[in-house]
Amino acid sequence: MPENTSTGPLISFCFTTFRRGAILKSTLDSIKLQGYANYEVIVSDNDPEGSGRAFVEAMEDPRFKYFCNGQNLGMKPSFNKSLERSSGEYIVMIADDDPVYPDMLQTLISLKEKYPGYGMYMGGCDWFCADKDVAKQYKLDVGTNSCISNDHDLNFVQIFTTPDFIKNLFTFRIFSHFLWSTCMVKRDILIKLGGIPDYGTPFLGDYAYMSVSSTEGCVVLNRSLGCQTIHKENFGRNQNEQLPVLTRNFPAYLEDKLSYLKEWPEIKQLMERFFGLWITGHMAFLYHYYKKNGLDNSSLLQAEKEVFQMDFVKKYKIKYVLKKKAPKLHDLIVKIKKTIRG
């Protein structure tokens, strides 16, 4: 029986979208299948022509609410417009290409009821890829690829303080990959933060969001509650001019929000190492992607120069060159190091 929603929704799904109607529809359909009913869906459309309206209205459900921004605000400002337009006690930020599983909300609500008093409740995710060529480029299997931990049983629960969560986040000790769409955060936390992190680029937004949203602790379930769809239109392949912006602003944003923690010096070291590994991996992927597809890589070459001017990234340049020019040798060295460390 659907839950009484007369007092307003407990959960608000906050979307932004821009001219990806078929992809948006798939994710809206996944929400419509939720077993837990006390939610609303806020879709803020960056298309001035309102191309997303028909897909939201096709849900024929008053919980699904459409807003046209009137102009292209950009991804993060549009997400924050959805936050402003929402009314739920908890917020799920969700990309229009990240469908959630039917038990996602009920699972998170049950987690909250069993472990009350925390600010963020989250599960893991899968990567889903239907295209064999795209799967090969990402070194994925066609179909579903789990990103949950192999160090714990399925449905294992971990409870973290703020500093412990952030340290584990940046050392890949929770999951190998994260999605903000598989976690719910207290609305009050996001309001105090001034909305979702906006430091000039959407890159690494999930990690920034989860880091600063963990201010009241976090409960994590080792189970996939949704998936990221890997396709030919994923953000990140043609935004190389934003990589230097990311390198400057991501660490600065986190320091501004988290330096109050006494553990910040340790967290900063872990965050910078995480960033160095991520940025070299991402740019190496782009290098091989452009090369294979015969695409112009001049914007990537310019981004490389600017990124490696940052002091904390310079020590990862050799690693980057290896990943570009001798990826098999790089992987062998990494494997040997892991074997030596046990």
C-alpha positions as CSV (number, residue, x, y, z in Angstrom):
1,M,0.0,0.0,0.0
2,P,1.5,3.4,-0.9
3,E,2.6,5.5,2.0
4,N,0.5,8.5,3.1
5,T,2.2,11.5,1.5
6,S,-0.1,14.2,2.8
7,T,2.7,15.8,4.9
8,G,4.9,16.1,1.9
9,P,7.6,13.8,0.4
10,L,10.4,12.4,2.6
11,I,12.7,12.1,-0.4
12,S,13.4,14.4,-3.3
13,F,15.1,13.2,-6.5
14,C,16.9,16.2,-8.0
15,F,17.7,16.1,-11.7
16,T,19.3,18.2,-14.3
17,T,19.0,17.4,-18.0
18,F,19.8,18.8,-21.4
19,R,18.5,17.4,-24.6
20,R,18.8,13.7,-23.7
21,G,15.2,12.7,-23.7
22,A,15.5,9.0,-24.3
23,I,18.2,8.7,-21.6
24,L,16.1,10.8,-19.2
25,K,13.1,8.7,-19.8
26,S,14.9,5.5,-18.9
27,T,16.0,6.9,-15.5
28,L,12.6,8.4,-14.8
29,D,11.1,4.9,-15.5
30,S,13.5,3.4,-13.0
31,I,12.2,5.8,-10.3
32,K,8.6,5.0,-11.2
33,L,9.3,1.4,-10.2
34,Q,10.4,2.2,-6.7
35,G,8.6,0.2,-4.0
36,Y,8.8,3.1,-1.6
37,A,6.3,5.8,-2.6
38,N,6.8,8.9,-0.5
39,Y,9.0,10.8,-2.9
40,E,9.0,13.6,-5.5
41,V,11.1,14.0,-8.6
42,I,12.3,17.5,-9.6
43,V,13.6,17.8,-13.2
44,S,15.3,21.1,-14.1
45,D,15.8,21.4,-17.8
46,N,18.8,23.4,-19.2
47,D,17.3,23.3,-22.7
48,P,15.6,26.8,-23.3
49,E,13.2,25.0,-25.7
50,G,12.0,22.7,-22.9
51,S,12.7,19.4,-24.8
52,G,12.5,17.4,-21.5
53,R,9.0,18.5,-20.6
54,A,7.2,15.8,-22.7
55,F,9.2,13.0,-21.0
56,V,8.4,14.1,-17.5
57,E,4.7,14.7,-18.3
58,A,4.6,11.3,-19.9
59,M,5.0,9.8,-16.4
60,E,1.5,10.9,-15.7
61,D,2.3,11.2,-12.0
62,P,2.0,14.4,-9.9
63,R,5.2,13.4,-8.0
64,F,7.2,14.1,-11.2
65,K,7.6,17.8,-11.6
66,Y,9.2,19.6,-14.5
67,F,10.8,23.0,-14.6
68,C,12.5,24.8,-17.6
69,N,15.4,26.9,-16.5
70,G,14.8,29.2,-19.5
71,Q,18.5,29.1,-20.3
72,N,21.4,26.7,-20.0
73,L,22.7,27.4,-16.5
74,G,25.3,24.6,-16.6
75,M,25.1,21.3,-14.8
76,K,25.8,22.2,-11.2
77,P,23.7,25.4,-11.1
78,S,20.8,23.5,-12.6
79,F,21.2,20.8,-9.9
80,N,21.0,23.5,-7.3
81,K,17.8,24.9,-8.9
82,S,16.3,21.4,-8.4
83,L,17.4,21.5,-4.8
84,E,15.7,24.9,-4.4
85,R,12.5,23.6,-5.9
86,S,12.4,20.5,-3.8
87,S,10.8,19.9,-0.4
88,G,12.0,16.5,0.8
89,E,13.7,15.9,4.1
90,Y,16.3,13.9,2.3
91,I,17.8,14.6,-1.2
92,V,19.0,12.2,-3.9
93,M,21.0,14.0,-6.5
94,I,20.8,11.9,-9.7
95,A,22.2,12.3,-13.2
96,D,19.8,11.7,-16.1
97,D,21.8,8.6,-17.2
98,D,22.1,6.9,-13.8
99,P,19.0,4.6,-13.3
100,V,18.4,3.3,-9.8
101,Y,17.2,-0.1,-8.9
102,P,13.6,-0.7,-7.7
103,D,14.5,-1.4,-4.1
104,M,16.9,1.6,-3.8
105,L,14.7,3.9,-1.7
106,Q,13.2,1.2,0.5
107,T,16.7,-0.1,1.2
108,L,18.0,3.4,2.2
109,I,14.9,4.1,4.3
110,S,15.4,0.8,6.1
111,L,19.0,1.6,6.7
112,K,18.0,4.9,8.2
113,E,15.5,3.3,10.5
114,K,18.0,0.7,11.7
115,Y,20.8,3.2,12.1
116,P,19.1,6.6,12.9
117,G,20.9,9.9,13.5
118,Y,23.3,10.1,10.5
119,G,23.4,12.6,7.8
120,M,24.0,10.4,4.8
121,Y,23.0,6.8,3.9
122,M,24.5,5.2,0.8
123,G,24.8,2.0,-1.2
124,G,27.1,1.0,-4.0
125,C,26.7,1.0,-7.7
126,D,27.3,-0.9,-10.9
127,W,28.6,0.2,-14.3
128,F,26.4,-0.9,-17.1
129,C,27.7,-1.0,-20.7
130,A,25.7,-2.2,-23.7
131,D,28.2,-1.3,-26.5
132,K,31.0,-3.8,-27.0
133,D,33.4,-1.1,-28.4
134,V,32.7,1.3,-25.5
135,A,33.2,-1.6,-23.0
136,K,36.6,-2.4,-24.5
137,Q,37.7,1.2,-24.2
138,Y,36.8,1.3,-20.6
139,K,38.1,-2.3,-19.9
140,L,34.6,-3.4,-18.9
141,D,32.5,-6.4,-19.6
142,V,29.4,-5.9,-21.7
143,G,26.5,-5.8,-19.3
144,T,26.7,-5.2,-15.6
145,N,30.0,-4.5,-13.8
146,S,29.9,-4.4,-10.0
147,C,31.7,-1.7,-8.2
148,I,31.0,-2.9,-4.6
149,S,33.7,-4.1,-2.3
150,N,35.1,-7.7,-2.5
151,D,36.5,-7.2,1.0
152,H,33.1,-7.6,2.7
153,D,30.0,-9.8,2.3
154,L,27.0,-8.5,0.3
155,N,24.8,-6.3,2.5
156,F,27.7,-5.6,5.0
157,V,27.1,-2.3,6.8
158,Q,29.8,0.2,7.8
159,I,29.3,3.2,10.0
160,F,31.7,6.1,9.6
161,T,32.5,9.3,11.3
162,T,33.2,12.3,9.0
163,P,37.0,12.0,8.9
164,D,37.0,8.2,8.6
165,F,34.5,8.3,5.7
166,I,36.6,10.8,3.8
167,K,39.8,8.9,4.4
168,N,38.3,5.7,3.2
169,L,36.6,7.4,0.2
170,F,39.9,8.7,-1.1
171,T,41.7,5.4,-0.6
172,F,39.2,3.2,-2.5
173,R,38.5,1.2,0.7
174,I,34.7,1.5,0.5
175,F,33.9,1.0,-3.2
176,S,36.0,1.2,-6.4
177,H,33.5,3.7,-7.8
178,F,30.8,5.9,-6.3
179,L,27.6,7.5,-7.5
180,W,25.8,10.2,-5.7
181,S,22.5,8.8,-7.0
182,T,22.8,5.8,-4.7
183,C,22.9,7.9,-1.5
184,M,20.5,10.2,0.3
185,V,21.6,13.2,2.2
186,K,19.8,15.3,4.8
187,R,18.4,18.4,3.1
188,D,19.6,20.6,5.9
189,I,23.2,19.6,5.3
190,L,23.0,20.6,1.7
191,I,21.3,23.9,2.5
192,K,24.1,24.8,5.0
193,L,26.7,24.0,2.3
194,G,25.0,26.4,-0.1
195,G,24.0,23.5,-2.4
196,I,26.0,20.9,-4.2
197,P,29.7,21.7,-4.7
198,D,30.3,24.1,-7.5
199,Y,34.0,24.9,-8.2
200,G,33.8,25.6,-11.9
201,T,33.5,22.1,-13.4
202,P,31.4,19.0,-12.9
203,F,34.5,16.7,-12.8
204,L,34.7,14.7,-9.6
205,G,31.5,16.2,-8.4
206,D,30.4,12.9,-6.8
207,Y,33.5,12.8,-4.7
208,A,33.3,16.4,-3.6
209,Y,29.6,16.0,-2.8
210,M,30.0,13.0,-0.7
211,S,33.0,14.4,1.1
212,V,31.3,17.6,2.3
213,S,27.9,15.9,2.8
214,S,29.4,13.5,5.4
215,T,29.4,16.1,8.2
216,E,26.9,14.1,10.4
217,G,28.5,10.7,9.6
218,C,27.6,8.1,7.1
219,V,26.1,4.6,6.9
220,V,27.3,2.5,3.9
221,L,25.7,-0.7,2.6
222,N,27.8,-3.0,0.5
223,R,25.1,-3.5,-2.2
224,S,24.5,-2.0,-5.5
225,L,21.4,0.3,-5.6
226,G,21.8,1.8,-9.1
227,C,24.1,2.0,-12.0
228,Q,26.0,4.4,-14.2
229,T,25.3,3.9,-17.8
230,I,28.5,3.9,-19.9
231,H,27.8,5.1,-23.4
232,K,29.1,7.3,-26.2
233,E,27.7,10.5,-24.6
234,N,29.2,10.4,-21.1
235,F,30.6,13.7,-19.7
236,G,34.3,14.0,-19.8
237,R,35.5,13.1,-23.2
238,N,35.4,16.6,-24.8
239,Q,35.8,18.9,-21.8
240,N,39.6,19.0,-21.6
241,E,39.7,22.8,-21.0
242,Q,38.1,22.1,-17.6
243,L,40.9,19.7,-16.4
244,P,43.2,22.6,-15.3
245,V,40.2,24.2,-13.6
246,L,39.6,21.0,-11.8
247,T,43.2,20.6,-10.7
248,R,43.2,24.1,-9.2
249,N,39.7,24.2,-7.8
250,F,38.9,20.7,-6.5
251,P,41.6,20.6,-3.8
252,A,40.9,24.3,-2.9
253,Y,37.2,23.7,-2.5
254,L,37.7,20.7,-0.2
255,E,40.3,22.6,1.9
256,D,37.8,25.4,2.3
257,K,35.1,23.0,3.4
258,L,37.0,20.4,5.4
259,S,40.1,22.2,6.9
260,Y,38.2,22.5,10.2
261,L,38.8,18.8,10.8
262,K,41.8,18.1,12.9
263,E,42.5,15.2,10.5
264,W,42.7,17.5,7.6
265,P,46.5,17.3,7.1
266,E,46.2,13.5,6.6
267,I,43.1,13.8,4.5
268,K,44.8,16.4,2.3
269,Q,47.6,14.0,1.5
270,L,45.2,11.2,0.7
271,M,43.1,13.5,-1.4
272,E,46.1,14.7,-3.4
273,R,47.2,11.2,-4.0
274,F,43.7,10.2,-5.1
275,F,43.6,13.2,-7.5
276,G,47.0,12.4,-9.0
277,L,45.9,8.9,-9.7
278,W,42.6,10.0,-11.1
279,I,43.8,12.8,-13.4
280,T,46.6,10.6,-14.9
281,G,44.2,7.8,-15.5
282,H,41.6,10.0,-17.0
283,M,44.0,11.8,-19.4
284,A,45.7,8.5,-20.4
285,F,42.3,7.1,-21.2
286,L,41.5,10.1,-23.4
287,Y,44.9,9.9,-25.1
288,H,44.2,6.3,-26.2
289,Y,40.6,7.1,-27.0
290,Y,41.5,9.9,-29.3
291,K,44.3,7.9,-30.9
292,K,42.1,4.9,-31.6
293,N,39.3,7.0,-33.1
294,G,41.5,9.4,-35.0
295,L,40.4,12.5,-33.1
296,D,42.2,15.8,-32.6
297,N,44.0,15.7,-29.3
298,S,45.3,19.3,-29.2
299,S,43.0,20.3,-26.4
300,L,44.3,17.4,-24.3
301,L,47.9,18.3,-25.0
302,Q,47.2,21.8,-23.8
303,A,45.4,20.5,-20.7
304,E,48.5,18.3,-19.9
305,K,50.8,21.3,-19.9
306,E,48.6,23.2,-17.5
307,V,47.7,20.3,-15.2
308,F,51.4,19.3,-14.7
309,Q,52.3,22.9,-13.7
310,M,50.5,22.3,-10.4
311,D,53.1,21.3,-7.8
312,F,51.2,18.4,-6.2
313,V,50.6,16.8,-9.6
314,K,54.1,16.9,-10.9
315,K,55.3,13.7,-9.3
316,Y,52.7,11.8,-11.2
317,K,54.0,12.8,-14.6
318,I,56.2,9.7,-15.1
319,K,53.3,7.5,-14.3
320,Y,51.2,9.4,-16.9
321,V,53.9,9.0,-19.6
322,L,54.1,5.3,-18.9
323,K,50.3,5.0,-19.1
324,K,50.4,6.8,-22.4
325,K,53.4,5.3,-24.1
326,A,53.8,1.9,-22.4
327,P,50.5,0.9,-20.7
328,K,51.4,-2.8,-20.4
329,L,54.7,-1.9,-18.7
330,H,52.9,0.4,-16.4
331,D,50.3,-2.2,-15.4
332,L,53.1,-4.8,-14.8
333,I,55.0,-2.4,-12.5
334,V,51.7,-1.8,-10.5
335,K,51.1,-5.5,-10.3
336,I,54.7,-6.2,-9.0
337,K,54.3,-3.4,-6.4
338,K,51.1,-4.9,-5.2
339,T,52.7,-8.3,-4.9
340,I,55.6,-7.0,-2.9
341,R,53.3,-5.1,-0.5
342,G,51.3,-8.3,-0.1
